[in-house]
Amino acid sequence: EGINWAIDNHINIVLMSFGGNGKSLLLEEAINEAYSQGILLIAAAGNDGGPIIIYPAGYDKVCSIGSINQDLTKSVFSNYGESVEFVASGENIIIEGSNLRGTSFSVPHVAIVAASLLSENTKLNNQDIRNLLQISARDLGAFGKDNEFGWGLVSLNNDSPSENGDYNNTIYTYGN
């Protein structure tokens, strides 16, 4: 229902911090329709600490987000696997005095960067934004995409080391 509302109201980015182990035909159809309408869908990978991605994060048209800690290592609880596209901070999240954690807290970090890219160029579509997130991610694991960190830590700055270990320190500007 929420995804259909986003479609009807021309929303650009949808965050999903819920999930389950099974696929849902109705949810998948809504996701496919939203994606075809240009909506960027971002979802939490899950908090079981295993190589399983929950749905909706497991769908191809959804950016699956894992969690890292302040040491830039995968959070113990964060699910991982081939579907993980990016990671963001998901530990030591303080809300009203409570110290919280989970991949659901990682999702808004990715959405903020995606919204920033979109605000710089409103002509970008969902795939453009995913590509820009990939280009600017800080690679944390094996070079390139890996099952633990995906493309890496979502960032507006590409300060990842190149394959030979050099940092290029390029700040990407996404103007018209």
Secondary structure, 3 states (H helix, E strand, C coil): CHHHHHHHCCCCEEEECCCECCCCHHHHHHHHHHHHCCCEEEEECCCCCCCCCCECCCCCCEEEEEEECCCCCECCCCCCCCCEEEEEECCCEEECCEEECCHHHHHHHHHHHHHHHHHHCCCCCHHHHHHHHHHHCECCCCCCCECCCECCECCCEECCECCCCCECCEECCCCC
